[in-house]
């Protein structure tokens, strides 16, 4: 199993979103859109907490992009 690379720019950007509790848009390859705050990340998944405090765990390979919600 590969070790989680916390030094990668993508991992650092997600960590900033977690630390600053920023709302993000997560677009999936299925064209679904998830809105919320990133709660945590690991090497395989990220967890998004929606407006109802419900967690959604998303596999990284299913993500098209993550961006700050404007």
Short mmCIF file of the C-alpha atoms (twelve columns), coordinates in Angstrom:
data_MODEL
# 
_entry.id   MODEL 
# 
loop_
_atom_site.group_PDB 
_atom_site.id 
_atom_site.type_symbol 
_atom_site.label_atom_id 
_atom_site.label_alt_id 
_atom_site.label_comp_id 
_atom_site.label_asym_id 
_atom_site.label_seq_id 
_atom_site.Cartn_x 
_atom_site.Cartn_y 
_atom_site.Cartn_z 
_atom_site.pdbx_PDB_model_num 
ATOM 1  C CA . UNK A 1  0.000   0.000  0.000   1 
ATOM 2  C CA . UNK A 2  1.326   3.434  -0.925  1 
ATOM 3  C CA . UNK A 3  1.873   5.986  1.818   1 
ATOM 4  C CA . UNK A 4  -0.286  9.120  1.785   1 
ATOM 5  C CA . UNK A 5  1.720   11.978 0.247   1 
ATOM 6  C CA . UNK A 6  0.927   15.005 2.415   1 
ATOM 7  C CA . UNK A 7  3.530   17.128 0.647   1 
ATOM 8  C CA . UNK A 8  1.786   17.074 -2.724  1 
ATOM 9  C CA . UNK A 9  0.211   20.393 -3.772  1 
ATOM 10 C CA . UNK A 10 -3.247  18.808 -4.132  1 
ATOM 11 C CA . UNK A 11 -3.106  17.362 -0.610  1 
ATOM 12 C CA . UNK A 12 -1.916  20.686 0.797   1 
ATOM 13 C CA . UNK A 13 -4.785  22.566 -0.887  1 
ATOM 14 C CA . UNK A 14 -7.335  20.165 0.595   1 
ATOM 15 C CA . UNK A 15 -5.669  20.549 4.005   1 
ATOM 16 C CA . UNK A 16 -6.039  24.338 3.718   1 
ATOM 17 C CA . UNK A 17 -9.763  23.906 2.971   1 
ATOM 18 C CA . UNK A 18 -10.066 21.660 6.051   1 
ATOM 19 C CA . UNK A 19 -8.140  24.025 8.325   1 
ATOM 20 C CA . UNK A 20 -9.980  27.151 7.153   1 
ATOM 21 C CA . UNK A 21 -13.370 25.353 7.085   1 
ATOM 22 C CA . UNK A 22 -14.022 26.617 3.563   1 
ATOM 23 C CA . UNK A 23 -17.074 25.549 1.586   1 
ATOM 24 C CA . UNK A 24 -16.089 23.634 -1.532  1 
ATOM 25 C CA . UNK A 25 -17.688 22.232 -4.659  1 
ATOM 26 C CA . UNK A 26 -16.689 18.676 -5.494  1 
ATOM 27 C CA . UNK A 27 -17.551 17.706 -9.070  1 
ATOM 28 C CA . UNK A 28 -17.596 13.963 -9.689  1 
ATOM 29 C CA . UNK A 29 -16.841 12.173 -12.932 1 
ATOM 30 C CA . UNK A 30 -20.529 11.189 -12.964 1 
ATOM 31 C CA . UNK A 31 -21.312 14.936 -13.245 1 
ATOM 32 C CA . UNK A 32 -22.787 15.000 -9.711  1 
ATOM 33 C CA . UNK A 33 -21.915 18.023 -7.576  1 
ATOM 34 C CA . UNK A 34 -21.342 17.808 -3.814  1 
ATOM 35 C CA . UNK A 35 -21.302 21.009 -1.746  1 
ATOM 36 C CA . UNK A 36 -19.968 21.289 1.780   1 
ATOM 37 C CA . UNK A 37 -16.863 21.416 3.923   1 
ATOM 38 C CA . UNK A 38 -14.012 18.920 3.732   1 
ATOM 39 C CA . UNK A 39 -13.815 17.133 7.069   1 
ATOM 40 C CA . UNK A 40 -10.811 14.876 6.421   1 
ATOM 41 C CA . UNK A 41 -8.764  13.219 3.695   1 
ATOM 42 C CA . UNK A 42 -6.687  10.089 3.369   1 
ATOM 43 C CA . UNK A 43 -4.864  8.513  0.457   1 
ATOM 44 C CA . UNK A 44 -8.072  7.056  -1.015  1 
ATOM 45 C CA . UNK A 45 -10.983 9.267  0.041   1 
ATOM 46 C CA . UNK A 46 -12.166 12.639 1.257   1 
ATOM 47 C CA . UNK A 47 -15.142 13.302 3.500   1 
ATOM 48 C CA . UNK A 48 -17.504 16.194 2.735   1 
ATOM 49 C CA . UNK A 49 -19.943 17.442 5.399   1 
ATOM 50 C CA . UNK A 50 -23.052 18.950 3.813   1 
ATOM 51 C CA . UNK A 51 -25.351 21.719 5.086   1 
ATOM 52 C CA . UNK A 52 -27.309 19.154 7.137   1 
ATOM 53 C CA . UNK A 53 -24.113 17.904 8.855   1 
ATOM 54 C CA . UNK A 54 -24.316 14.652 6.890   1 
ATOM 55 C CA . UNK A 55 -20.974 13.132 5.836   1 
ATOM 56 C CA . UNK A 56 -20.325 11.892 2.313   1 
ATOM 57 C CA . UNK A 57 -17.193 9.873  1.687   1 
ATOM 58 C CA . UNK A 58 -15.912 10.273 -1.861  1 
ATOM 59 C CA . UNK A 59 -13.269 8.091  -3.499  1 
ATOM 60 C CA . UNK A 60 -10.512 10.287 -4.918  1 
ATOM 61 C CA . UNK A 61 -10.576 8.470  -8.262  1 
ATOM 62 C CA . UNK A 62 -14.237 9.569  -8.680  1 
ATOM 63 C CA . UNK A 63 -13.424 13.303 -8.412  1 
ATOM 64 C CA . UNK A 64 -13.218 15.502 -11.500 1 
ATOM 65 C CA . UNK A 65 -12.338 18.639 -9.483  1 
ATOM 66 C CA . UNK A 66 -12.546 20.376 -6.114  1 
ATOM 67 C CA . UNK A 67 -12.824 24.158 -5.926  1 
ATOM 68 C CA . UNK A 68 -13.744 26.781 -3.341  1 
ATOM 69 C CA . UNK A 69 -17.431 27.630 -3.444  1 
ATOM 70 C CA . UNK A 70 -17.927 31.157 -4.693  1 
# 
